[in-house]
Amino acid sequence: MPDTPLAGLGVPAKRLEDARLLTGRGRFTENLVGRDALHVYFLRSPYAHAHLTRVDTEAARAAAGVVAVLTGADAAGEVGHLPAISEIKGIDGARHHEPQRPSIAVDRVRYAGEIVAMVVAQSLEQARDAAELIEVDYEMLPAVVAGDDALKPEAPLVHDDVPGNLMCTWRKGDKAAVDAAFARAARVVSVSQRFNRILANYLEPRAVVATHDSTSDVTTMTFASQGAHIPHKLLCDRVLKRPRDKLRLVTPDVGGGFGPKFTLYPETALMPWAARRLDRPLRWTCERAESFLTDNHARDLVATMELALDESGRFLALRVDAVANFGAYVSMFAPTIPTTGMAKVASGLYRIGAMQIDMRCAFTNTVPVDAFRGAGKPETLALLERLIDVAGNETGLGPIEIRRRNLVESFPYTTPLGYTYESGDYKRLLDEALTLADAGGFAARRAVSETTGRRRGLGIACHLHGSGGVADEIASVRVRGDGSIAATAGTQSQGQGHETVFAQIVGAALGVPYDRVTLAQGDTAHIARGGGTGGSSSTIISGTTLKRAADVVILKGRDLAAEFLETAPADIAYRDGTFEVVGTDRRLGLFEVAARAEASGRPLDATGDFVDKIESWSTGVMACEVEVDPETGAARIDRFIAVADVGTTVNPMLLAGQIHGGIAPGVGQALLEDAVYDRDSGQLLAGSWMDYGMPRADDLPDLQVATFNTPSTNNALGIKGVGELPTNGAPAAVANAIVDALQPYGVHHIETPATPLRIWNAITQGK
């Protein structure tokens, strides 16, 4: 039993799911494979760009244990284009280019790792051995891997029907106002940066199990995802062209997602198609090397940002010129990740008079890019916060005063790009962060570091997150006579603690212990609609909708209790799980009402639709101190402070976990992680953990986190999405700290990841 069974909102209740997950009773996709399932192995292109002139599968089909070998020719007429579901329009008003993306390459491969054939066999070893017998003739083509290189006139075309590899030229803002502000500015500062490409690297790799019932013609796919409903719609309506009641998608426990498990992949289209075609159960689990090669990557942006200031250091205007690398195809959410993802936060926490973003979106011979924790915002804020440090130093105001002078002070505040921050207290954020960081004692700590031959730097980063997601939610609450409560939600937990958070919300609404509530997610056969989990919006979407359903349960229960107690509903009051006739001792408990209702064939249940706004704006200020060894270039984070305004808190313990967990990938982006491609061959050079630097425990100090609560006015519970907030701010705080430490060497900017070699080169070159 939990130690706080009546845990309502704001209580650090223990996670209900941990009893299952920590004792080996979790139900992940791999745990649900039947013994008769055949193994699938995908043969992938070793080349980044090539024509397929021949795919000979005869020997592979005859190999021991092989049941089938399927190629692009087999899938072409039955598995359709894998579409994007978001879109952008260019400055000419036309929708972005979206070339056809086949699940298995037919006549051309466009990135190393693209599927060439699908082998089905009795064992994985047999499938792998058979794949080696497939004879593929590749006619090599030149490859391009950097977005800005792809837009050069001499670059090879990734798609023949996309001139110049230009997916879209996107613009947002008021160009005339920005130009006018720059013309009258007392000072203009700018920063340019190439942001590193990164990977998610969740604990559980992608996995799929597909079965088919030929009697009912129903195919069931169980897979690790961030929501079953969006892939279900896409597969049924656009990719496989199946009636929705003939394809069931199930997502059980999931070991991490962070964005890349939200999207539709070739494998998740091919597995249900092949299971039906062969009428056999199939299984596939992505190997870690496959994950590096094929899971969506993130970031990969080249940008220049300019800031115009008046004579007092006030921000007049901001403009950005950028190139976003989309990879070989347009992934599901990709169009709006670098574009509107940037626009949402490009103002930071500051009053800026006018803004403009110009972005060219490029195709390259690399893995497609899509959402990963932060989704376009960490690189934007890293650029902005670096720029503001430069402005502070050039104006003589310093990094702290120039921020304080330009912070937004009154709410709601609408940015020049049209986004409205509904609530906040930005000066309090800055003040509390500086106090917690002991900024006044920094000079003394810097002096101590210098006595040991090291350079210490302090980096400040203001940051925010505008929550997003898909508002296609219906949630339900059913009170049972046995004392339990069943809830359903259309979002999907991947480790965030939804079973606990949503139980606390329902329990608080009904005035009953939260451990009475069980949550079901991720089954298209039993949950009518759902938008999945993304954009730090799950508690906003499912939490408010479950609360609405619970409120309807109370109203319905009041009518039933009035009937059972033979009085008018207006005479019934509900408190602490009990219906009572006002002014008397006549009462019925919630579960007793449910039992009587069940006996008469009237379940005590209700559903709710999401009616609030998804958008909320969580905000924060981070302070990071680093020590740099100038002899080796090694940077060590000594202190890391995060102060955040998080809106209404449901569970502070899980909130702290989200902040800690979000800081880690932000630090990884700043110091370690880089999915590097060879510019000549298009090969992924960082294809394993031997070559790709994931943050480890010794890369992080003891994190100091403080929060306060300015409720959002956009939803009934006042919740703000927090999961991506720390990832948005951490890269900027770390980079600013490193540059601050290197100022004695004349270093004013450094690319990320700020590896020891890169730092050492900056020191020796003095730039």
N, C-alpha and C positions, 0 to 999 in steps of 0.2 A: 504493500500500500504506500502511496506517496506520503511524504511527511507533512504536506499541506493540502489535504484533500479538498478544502474549500477555496483553493487558489483562484482568485479572480484576476483582474487586470493589474499589472504591476508587481506581481508576486513571482519570485524566482523558483517556480515549481520545477521539480525534477521531470526529466523527459519520460513520457510514458513509453516511447518506443525503445528506450535503452534496455529495458529488461529483455526484450526480444533480440535486439541487435547485438548486445554484448555477450549473449550466451549462445551464439551460433544458431539462433532460430530465425534469423532474417530470411526473407524469401526473395532472393534476387533471381534474375532471369536464368542464370546458370543452375540454380537450385530446382528449376521447374522443367528440366529436360526429361522427356520420357526415354526409356531404355532403347526403344526402337527407332529413335531419331537418327537420321543420316547426317553425316558431317559435310559441311560446305567449305570449300577453299576457293578463294578468288585469285586467279592469275592476274597480275598487274603489270602494267608497262614499266620496263626499266628506263624508258626514255621520256624526256619531258615533251618532246614534240616529234611526231613521226606519222607518216602514212602507214596504214595497215594494208599490205598488199596480199597477204595470205595468212589465214588462221586454220591450220590443219589439225583436227582433233581426232583423227581416225585411230591413232595408236593409243591415245588417252582413253577413248571410249572402250577399247578392248582390254584395258589394264584390270588387274585383279581388284575386285570390290567396287568397281566404278558402276554407278547406276545411271549417271547422265553427265554429259558435258554440254553446257549451253553457251552460246555465243551471241554477239550483237545481232546476227541475222535471225536468231531464234526470238530474241526479245523485241526486235524492231517493230513488229506489228501489234504487239500485245502490251508492252510497257512503254508508256508515253514519256514526254518531256517532264523533267523534274523542275517545277516552276518556283519562281519567287512569289511571295504573297504581299510584299510591300513594293512600292514603286516611287521613283522620282521622275521629274520632268526637267528637261534641259531648258536653256535660256530661249530656245526656239519653241517651247511648249510641247515638244514631242516626248513621249515616254522613252525611258532608257532602253537601249538595245538589250535584248535578251535572247541570245542564240540558243538553239536546241541543246539540251543536255541529256544525252542518252545514259541509261543505267549501265550498259555495256558498250564500249566503243565499237563503232561499226567500220569506219574507214579511216579514222584518224584519232590519235591520242594527243592530249593537250597538256598533260602534266604527268610527272613520274608518279606512278601509283594508281593511275586510272585503270579501271577493270577492263580486261581483254576477254576473259572467259570465266565461267562459273563451273566448278567441278563438284559433283555430288557423289559421295562414296560411303561405304560402310564404316570406315574409320578416317580420322583426320590424316593419319600417315598415308593411307592409300590415296586419299584425295590430293595430298601434296605431291606424292610420287607421280600420280597421273598428270598433274599439271606440268611437271617437268617434261612430259612426253609431247606436249602440245608444241607444234612447230609454228612459230609466228615470224613472218618476214616484215621487218620494219624498214621503211625508207626514211632515213633520218632527215629532219628539217631543223633549221636554226631555231633556237629558243631565246626568249627574253623573260627575265624574272623580276626586274625592277619596274615599278609603275612609270616613273619618269623616263626611263629608257624606252619603254613600250610606246610612248607617244612621239618618239623621234621619227622623222620621215623615213629613215633607213631601217626601222625595226621590222622584224618579220611579223606577219599577221597571224594572230592566234585564231581568228575566225575570218574566213574570206568575205563574209557579208557584214563585217564591222570595219569600216574604213579607219585606218590609223589606230586601231585598237581602242578607240574612244567609245566607251560605254555610254557616257553622258557628260555634258558640261553643265554643271549645276550652280545656281546662284541664289543667294538669299540675302536680303537687306536693301538698303536705300543707297545706291551708288552716288547719286547726286549729293545727298546730305553728307556722306562720308568724304567725298572729294572736297566739298566746301570746308569741312572741319579741318582736314589736313592742310588746306591752303592757308588757313588762318592760325595754325598751331604755332606755339612758341618753340616746341621741341617735338621731334619724331624719333622714336626708337623702334628697333626691329630685331627679331630673332628668327633664325631658320634652323630647322632640324629634320633629320631623317629618323623616324621612329621604328624601332625594331619590331619584327614579326614574332608573335609568341603563340604558344600552344596551351591547351587547358590541363592536360595530364591529371585527370580524375583517377580515383582509386579503382573504380570498376570501369573497365573499357566497355565500349559499345557491344551489345550482345542481342541476338535475335533468335527466337524459336518460333517456327511456323508449322501449323498443322492444318489439315483439310478434312472435313467430313463430307464425303461424296454423296451421302444420302440427302443431306440438307443443302449441299453446295455452299456451306459456310466455312470460310477460312479464318483461323484464329492466329494472330501474331502477338506473341509476348516479347516485349523488348524494353531495354533500358532507355527511357526518354524523359523529357521534361513536360510531357503532356501527351496523351493519346489522341485527343480529339482533333487537333489541327492536322496531324498526319493522316488521320482517318478520313477527313473530308477530302484532302488532296489526293490520297490514293484512290478513293472511291470515285470522285467526281472528275479527276483530271488525268491520273496516271494509269490506273488499272481499269477504269471505267466499269466498276462493279457497283451494284446496288448497296446502299449503306448497311442494310441488314444482312448482307452476305459476307461482310468482312468485319471481324471483331478485333479490336486492338486492346491489349492489356499491358499495363505497366505496373509491376510489383515494386518491391523496395529497389531503390536506385542509389548507387554509391558515387554520388557527385555528378554535377551537370555543368553549371556555370555558363550555359549558353550553347555550346556545341552539341549537346544532346537534345536540343529543341528542334533542330532542322531535319528535313527529310533527306536521306542519303540514298545512293544507288542500292546499297545492300538492303535497306528497309523497303524498297520497292521490289527487289528481285526475290526476296525470301518468300513472301506470300504468293507471288506469281508462280514460282517454281514448285512450292508445296502443292498448289492446286493442279498445276500441269502434270506433276508426277504422282499426285495423290499419295504422298509420303510425308511424314513429319521430318522437318529439317532443323538443324542447329548451326549457329555460327557465332563465335566470339572473336572479336577483334584482338589480334595480337598487338603487343605494345609497339613493335616496329611499324605495323600497319597503321596504328593510331597516329604516329608521327607523320606518316605519309598521306593519310587520307582524311582524318578528322579536320573539321574546319579550323583554319588558323585565324589570327586576329591582329589588329593594329595595322602596321605596314603603311605608313603615311609619310609623305614628304610635304613640309609646309613652311611658309614664311608668314609671320604675323607682325603687323605694324600697329603701333599705338601713337596717337596724336594727343599731346598734352598742352594745356595753357600755361601761362607763366607761373601760376601757383601750384602746378602739379596736378590739376584736375584732369580727368580723362575726358577727352572730347570725342574721339572716334577710334574704332578698331577695324582693321581689315585683314583678311586672310586670303592667301593664294596657296592652293594645295593640290596635290595629286594623290589620289587614293588607289591602292592596288587591290583589285577585286579578285585576282586569281583568274583561273581559266573559265569559270562559269559564274553566273549570278546565283548565289545561294539564297536561301529562303527569305531571310530578313535583311540581307546584305545591302540593298539599295539605300536604306535609311540609316545604316550604322555610322559611317563616317560623315554623312551629310547632316541630317537632322540631329544625329547624336552629337555632333559638334555644335550645331546651332543652339541646342538646348542649354548648353553650359558655357558658351563662349563669352558671356558677360561676367562669368564668375559671380562673386558676391558684390560686384561693383556697379556704380552708376556710370554708364558710358553713353554719351549723347547719340551716337550713330554707329551702325555696324554694317559690314558687308563681308560675305564669304563667297569666294569663287573656287570651285573645286572641279577638277577634271578627273574622271573615273576611268581607270585603265584596265584592260584585260592583259594578263600575262600567263606564262606557262608554269603556273604554280597552283598549289591547292587553293580552292576557293576560300575566301575570307568571309566571316560572318560574326555574329555576336559572341563576345566573351566578356566576362564580368567587367562592367563599365561601358562596353559597347560604344566606342567612339569618344568617350568622355575623358579617360585618363590622359590620352595624348593631347587633347585640346587643353586641358587644365595644366598639364606640364608645360606646354608652350606659353600659355597665358601667364602662369606664375613665374616662369623664367623671365618673361618680358617685363613683368612688373618689378622684379628684382633689378633688372637692368635700368629701368626707368628710375627706381629709387636711388640707385647709385649715381646715375648721370645727373639727376636733379639735386643731389645732395640731401634729399629728404630721408634716404635710407629705406630699406625694405619694409620696416614696420610702419613708419609714419605715412608713407605714400599709400599703403593699404588702408590705414585708418581714415585717411582724408577722403577716400573714394568709396567707402562702404555704403551700401544701401541702408537707409535708416527707417523708412516708413513702408508699410505694407497695406494692401497688396501692391506689388511693384511689377510693372510690365516692362520687359526688356525691349530694346529696339528691334529685335527679331520676333517679337510677339509672344513670348512666353511669360506667364504671370506667376511670380513667386508669391504664395498666398500668405505666408507668415514667417517670422523669424526674429532673431536678435543678433545681428552679425557682430556688433561691437562687443557684446558680451562674449561671444565665441572667441574673438581675438584676445580679449583681456584675460579670460580664464585659461586659454592655452599658454599665453606668455607667463602667467603666474605659475601654472603647474610646471612649466618648463624651466622656471627660475631663470628667465632671460636676463635678469639683472646680474646674475652670477656667472654669466657666460664668459665675460672677459677674463675672469680669474681662472676658469677651467681651461680656456684657450692658452693662457700663459703657462699653466702646468703642463699641458700637452707639448708645448714648445720646448720645455726643459728636457723632454725625452726624445726630441728630434721629430716629433709628429706635428701635423697641422690639423687644427680643429675648426670645423665650420658649423654654422647654425643655419638651417633652412626652414622657412615658414611657407606654408601653402594653405590658402583658402580654397575650399572646394564645395561642390554640391552635387546632388543627383536628382534628376527629374525622372520619377518613376514612369514606367511604360508597361506595355503588355497588351494582351488581347482580352477585351471585356465581353466575353461570350460565356457568361457564368450562370449556372443554376445550381443552387445548393439546397440541401434538404436536411431536416432534423426530424427524427421520429423517436418519441418516448415510448418505451416498452413497459409492460406491466411487470416484467421481471426485475426492474430497477436499472436497466441499462438504457442508454441513448445512442442511437445510430445516426451518424452524420455523413453526408457525402459532399464532396467539393470537386470542382472541375480544374483546380490547380493540381500541381504534382510535386510532392516532396522529393528532394534528392539528398536529404541529410539536414535540412534546415530546422526540423522539429515541428512540422505541421501538425502532427498528431497531438502534440502537447499544446501548441499555441491555439489551435482551433478549438480544442477541448476546453481550454481556459475561457475562451470567449463564449462558447455555448454554455458552459457551466456557470459563468458569471451572469449571463442573461437569465438563466433559469433558476439561479440560486441553489445549485446542487453541486456536490463534489465533482471536480473535473475528471476524475478517474472513472466516472460512470460513462463517459463519452468515448465512443470508438469512431474512427474516421475511415471512410473508404474513398479511394481516389483511383483514377487510371483504368477505367473499364468502360468502353463505349457501349457495351451491352446493357449496363445498369445505371449509367450516369448520362443523362440526355445531352448535356452540352458542357463545354469547358474550354477555356483559353490557354490552359497550361500555365507553367511558371516561367516568368521571364520579366526583366525590367524592374526587379525589386518590388513587385506589386501583389504578391500572393495574399498577404495579410489584409491589404486594402481590399482586394477583390473578394476572396473567400471569407475573410473575417467579417466584413460588413454584411455580406449576403447571408452568412450563417446567423449572425445576430438578428437580421431581419426575419429569417425563418423561425428563429427561437421566439421572437416577439409574437409572431402569428400563432405559434403553438400555445403560448400563454392565453391569447384571446380565444382560441378554439377550446382550450382546456377550461377556461372560465365558463363558457357556455355549457360544456358538458358537466362541470361541477355544479352549476346552477340547477341543471336538470336532476342530477343525482341527489342534491340537497333540497330539492323542491323549493327553489326561491328564484328570484329574478337575477339575471346576469349582473345588473347594476349593483346588486347587493353583495357581490363577490369581490373580495380583494385577494391579491396574490403576493406573497412575500416568502422568501427563504424556502422555496419548494413546496409551498402549501397554499391551497385555496381555502379561504375561510369566509363565512358569512359575517359581515361587519357587525361588531357589537355583540357577538355570541361566541360560544365555544364550539360551534359546529364547523368542522373543517375536514378536508380530504387532502391527502398528500398527492403530489404530482403523479407518482407512479401508481397510486391507488386509482386515480382517475383514469390513467392509461389502461390499467388492467380491466376496469369496468367497461371502458370504451371498446377494448379489444373483444371482450365477451359479447358485446352487442354488434360486432362487425364494423366498428368505426375506429380505425387507428388514429391515435393522437399524433399527427404529423403535419408538416407544412413544408413548402418550398419557397425559395426566394430567388429573385433575379437581381443581378447587379445593377444598381441605378445611380451610384455615386460617380465621381470622377476618378479615373485611374491616377491622374497626375497629382503628385505631391512633390515637395522640394525639401529633402533633408539636406542639412548643411553642416560644415565642419571646418575646423582649423587644426592643422597638424604642425608640430615643431619637431625637427629632427636634428640631432647632433651627430656628426661623424668625426672620426679621427682618420687621417690619411698618412700612410707611411711614404714619404717622398722617395725613398730608396727603391721601393718595390711597386709603388702605385696602389697598394692594397688599401681599401677603404673599409672601415669597421663602424657600424652603427652603434653608438654608445648610449644614446637616449632617444626614445621615440614617444611623443605625447600626442594623443588624439582627443579633441573635444568636439562633441557633435550634438546638434539639436535634432532629436529623433522623433518628435511628435509624441503621441501617446505610446507608452511602453506596455506591451502585454507581458513579456517575460524578460526581466533584465539580465538574467543569466544567459539566455539564448541571444539576446542583443549583444552582449559582450563577446560571445563566440562569433557572431557575424562580423563584428568590427575587427577582432583579432584575425579571423580568417580572411577578411578582405585586405588587410594591410599586407599580409604575406605575399600574394601575387603582385601587389604594387611594388614591393621591395624587389621581387624577382625581376619585374620589368625594368626597374631602375638599375640594377646591379649585375644581373646574371643571364636572363633568358633572351635567346636570340635564335630564331629558326632561320638559319642562314642557308641560302641557295648559292651554288656555284653559278657565276654569271655567264659562263660559257656553255656549260652542259645542261644547266637547269636541274642538277641533282641536289637534293636536300642534304646538306653537309652535317646538320645537327639532327641526325635521324635516330638518336637513342639518348638515354640518360648519361652515356659516356661523353656525349658531345654537347648536350643541352643542359644548362645550369639551372636546376630547380633550387629554390631557397630551402635551406635546412635549418634545424633548430639553432645552430651556432651562427647563422646569418642574422638572427633577430635578437634584440635585447629584450629585457622585461618591458612589455608594452604598458604604458600608463594611459588609461582610458577614462574619460569623464563625459557624462551626458546630461543634458537637460531637455525639457519638454515644452515646446511651443506647438500645441496641437494644430494639425492641418484643418483648414476650414473646407476642404474639398470632399471629405467623407465623414460619415456619421460617427466613426470612432476616433477621428482625429489622428489617424495613423500616417506616418511618413515611411516610404520605402528606404531601407537602410543597407541592404546586403551589398550593394555596389558602391556605396558612398566612400568607404575607406580605400577601395582600389582606385577610385578616381583621384584621390588626393595624395596617396603615398609616393608615387613616382616623382611628383613635383617637389615634395618636401625633401626627399633624398637627394635629388639632383641639385636643388638649390643649396643644400648643405655642403655637398662636394665642391661646387663652384666657389662657395664662400671660403672653404678651406684652402682653395688653390689660388685665391686672389694675389697672394704675395708673388706668385710666379707669372702674373700677367694673364691668367686664364679667366675668361669671361663667359665661357659656355663649354659644355661637354655633351657629346652624343651618348645616348643610352643603347645598350647597357654600359654603364661606366665600369668596365672591367679594369683590373690592375694594369693591363697593357695600355688600354686607352688613356687611363689617368697618367701613367708614366710618360707616355708620348706627349700628352698635353703639358706636363711639367717641363719636359726637356725642350719642347718647342715653344713654350711660353705663349700658348694661344688656346 
